[in-house]
Amino acid sequence: MKLTDNNFNVVQEILEKTEAEISKMNPVNILIAGKTGVGKSTLINSVFRENLADTGIGKPVTRYLRKISKEGMPIVLYDTRGLELDPKIQKQVKQDIFKLVDDKADTKEALHAVYYCIQANSSRIEDTEIELIKDISSVLPVILVLTQSIGKPAEEFNSYLENLNLPVAAVQNVMAEPYEITDDYVIPAFGLKELIDKTLQLIPKDAHDAFMNAQQADIERKAKSARRWASRYVATTFGVGFAPIPFSDASVLVPMQVTLLAHITAIFGISLDKATIVSLIAAVGGTGSATMLGKSIVANAFKFIPGAGTIIGGIISGTTASIVTSALGLSYIEVLSIIATKEKEGSQIDLSLIEKLMKNKFRKNMTLNRKELKTKELEFENDDALNEAYSTYSEMEGDKATIPFGKKMIRTIKQFKNRKKK
């Protein structure tokens, strides 16, 4: 069916489909336990996007349990309070936790896992905490999160806890935020990606999409997840059964590409508004209408794909549609990775630069063949696709530094270690 400019607004459709994708996700529900002052809020804000501990709605469930949630984010956190108080209060907190687990069991609000936070450099855990951890572990998988893990004492405390053989799923050292030693030396955040990985091993698979949407600690994992989904979608949509169409009917591809972009946006879970979508669409089509966008995107295919033919009388085969849609999806993932990274850093996004970046990445990806598109890496640490996209954006901002942002932190650690040796 041929679409007209009036009955299909691409930007609005992407936003609506993204919202629909997120609403279909089974929310992930996590209990954050630990004494006051161990860094629970810092952990929450570092692992999950939008400073959830500060901006989410905190609703008291009981006197000692607080529910944290935010509209548009498919995650619910429950934060404990009062564990540092006297044994009677601790007993009440434990009763509240077990009641919550029972009340939510066999519902969409059932709890999936527990982060039990202990400050690593305290190097001590009380008997009452050990008993509480054992009790909670009997009904939910628990990850012991050792917060503010600085130096050898934190490593030794990890070993001590491991040797206790507690019935927990994992023990993870974490530095949720960079720690400044001096003006010249900063220990970067660490342990968050490992915490993400261990959490995904514990929670049900039907909650993975929700957790991926909500977490911000591992942008590469978002990108890889989006890439895997996009590859399957393109192969299915433009496979053997795809009927070739004339260039004049290129707009019929747009609804399929909108579905692709909306699902990718839902995986990333970043705050894209109309202005951002307009900039990204303008980079590849220059308009929000299906007819012009479809022709503009496919026109690029005829420029770069060997043997695709000319625009006049050109026929769009399944191969051509597959390549152009893969390039569009991959470029979109790379650009969203940069937006997500900047959002995580608390930096402002320059829409004009984002538009230029999208145009740049789309042009480059259009020159790749199907195999190259399929095998292109999406990692920040190996000087490949995402790192190149970040460097390109930084250069556009006027940043002359050529060292990838991930490696800057690695260099900082090495400098710190070398200084200690001296």
C-alpha positions, 0 to 999 in steps of 0.5 A: 500500500502506498502511503501519503505525506498526510497519513503517516507522520514518521516522527510521531509514529516513532515516539508512539511506537516507542512508548508502546514497546516500553509499555509491553515490557514486564517491569523489573523489581529490585530490593535495595537493602542496607544501612543508611549511609552505605551509598544506596542512592549513589548506587541507584543513580549510577546503575539506573538512568535519570538519577532515579533515586533523586527524581523518581517518586518515593512512595512509602510502602511501610514505615521502613520500606520505600517504593521508587518508580518513575513514569516511562521507566519499566523498573520498580525499586524498594529501598530499606530504611532503619537497618542501622537502628536497634534490634527491634527495628531490624526485626520489623524491617525484616518482617516488612521485607518478607510481607512485601515478597509474599504480597507481590508473589505471582504478580507482575510486581514480584521481586526479582533480586536484592542488592544488599549494600555494605560499605567495603571499607568498614571491613565488618559485617554484624551477626544480625546482618548475616542472619538477615542476608541468610533469611532474604536469600531463602526467598530471593537471589541476593547480590552483596554489593560492596560500595565505595570499594577503595584499595586492598581493604575492599579486596580483603573484605570481599575475600572474607565474605566469600569465605563465609560461604553465605547463600548469596548469588554473588559478591561484587565490589563497586565504586559507583562514582569516580573517587578523587585522590588528588587534583591529578589522580582520580580512581574511575567508577568500576564494578557496575558493568559486572553488577549489570551482568550478574543481575541479568543472570539472576532475573527472569528473561522476560524482565531483561528488556525492562532492565536493559531499558532502565540501566545506564551503566553499560551502554555497550550492552544496550548497543549490542542488544539493539544490534542483535534485535535489529539484525534478526528484524532485518533478516526476517523483514527483507528475507526471501519473501520480500517482493521487489518494489519500484523506487517510486514506492519506496515509502512502503519501507518506512513503516518497517523502518519506523518499527526498527527505530522505535524498538531500538529507542525502547531498548536504549530507554533514553529521553528522546523528544520530538526535536531529537527525532526530527534531527535524526530523521532530517539527517537521512531524509530531510522530512518527517513524511513517509514518501520523501523519507523513503525516497531519500533513504533509498536514494543513498542505496542506489549511490553506494550499493554496487549493482543497485542500478539507477534511481530512474526505473530502479527496482528495490530488491530484498538485498537493497532494502536489507542493506539500506535498513541495516545501515539506518539501524546501525547508524541510529544505534551508534548515535543513540549510544553517544546520546546515552553516554552524554546523558549519563555524563550529565552533558548537554546534547547539541542537536545540530551536531547529533544531526551531523553525526547521524548523517556522517555515520549513515553515509559511512555505513551505506558504503559497507556490504551486508557482511561488513554491516553484520559483523561491525563491532559495537564497543567503546574500548577497541577503537571501533564503531562506537569509539569512532562515533564518540570521537567524531562527536567530540571533534565536532564539539571542538574537543581536540583530545584524541584519547578515547574516553574509556581509555582516559580513565585507564590511563588515570589508574595506571598513573596512580599505580605508577606513582605508588610504586615510586 
